[in-house]
Amino acid sequence: MFDKRTGRKIRKTFPTFAAAKSWRQDALPAVRKGAMAAPSRLTLREASEQWLAGIERGDVLSRRRTPYKPSVTRGYRHDLTAYVLPEFGALRLSEVRRAEVQLLIDELVARKLSSSKVRNVVTPLQALYRWTRRRGLVDIDPTDDLELPEVTGSREWDGTPADVAALLAALPEEDRALWATAAYAGPRRGELRALRVVDLVGLEADAEERWISVERGWDDVEGVILPKSKAGVRRTLIPETLRVYLVAHVQRTGRSGDDLVFGRRARQPFTPGHPQDRADKAWTEAKLERTTLQLLRHACGSFLNAAGIAEARADRYMGHGRSTIGDRYRHALKGQLAADAQRLDDYLNGRTGEVVAIRTRHLSPISAASG
């Protein structure tokens, strides 16, 4: 059957003439409507280069219609180059079969790659086929209905603000403000790396209102980047419990203005592995359980909820893209900051009745080697 739009034939093999005739009768209307086209001659390698180049230019957006983070793009390119393209790169897009992709997944599992890593390898291939299918380059997505390994090896940890306070107390003095900001204000790790002293508003003891202005993140290759979504640009709370840590840290470091709050130097961000290593050592010696900056961010979300702060406002403080707050309400949010900061501080210090246990995921004990 000939596709006039692409100037190519659409070919398909059938076991009987009757089956072929039936398919042709169904396919003709689809071709006329543009719902079916001759498969692209692009190879998977060529298509992936076009797709990645579009991502890097900002022309190809994520499912949320936002630009991909540079670190995500680098991860996609690495995993496609290391695992997918050696197997399927020379094949045309339409020649890749679901069974072959499943065999690759099974092979990666057999090679003892972690469940998370196997899923990370498949993710860019799935995103690539969504992109090509929507543009009529393929009709069938070979990444549909794959059997992927479940992420295992994680467990839940029940804790309270007192547990977080114990973790902070065990840390070296120079690291406490960093971890306290993750736990009590909830910025992402990249946002913590890019945080400037000028972004800490109202640290004075008599300030009527105070907040952290989150406006940027940090990428090791790109440097300063915008937050992952529009909701990422926000003001988040500084409860009194956190203010004490921040004031002590700023005074001790002597930083001001555009200096980085937690940078290893005033204009150089901290390397994430260094404070994590120091924390692991301190918590091992204190016989406390290990956590990460990301997990303490999750704890902050739980604290906001347990303190009785409305979910929509909590989402806004955390920078969640799913927040349902309208733009008009966001403008009025500043008037809510002081009240919510007080509400959160009351909860953290047990002034709101029974302390409710919070739950964060993927917290594992420190191995003996990590000390």
Buried (B, 14 or more C-beta within 10 A) or exposed (E): EEBEEBEBEBEEEEEEEEEEEEEBEEBEEEBEEEEBBBBBEBBBBBBBBBBBEBBBEEEBEBEEEBBBBBBBBBBBBEBBBEBBBEBBBEBBBBBBEBEBBBEBBEEBBEEEBBBEBBBBBBBBBBBBBBBBBEEBBBBEBBBEEBEBBEEEEEEEBEBBBEBBBBBBEBBEEEBBBBBBBBBBBBBBBBBBBBBBBEBBBBBEEEEEBBBBBBBBBBBEEEEEBBBBBEBBEBBBBBBBBBBBBBBEBBEEBEBEEEBBBBBEEBEEBBEBEEBBEBBBBBBBEEEBBBBBBBBBBBBBBBBBBBBEBEBBBBBBBBBBEEBEBEEEBBEEBEEBBBEBBBBBBBBBBEEBEEBBEBEBEBBBEBEEEEE
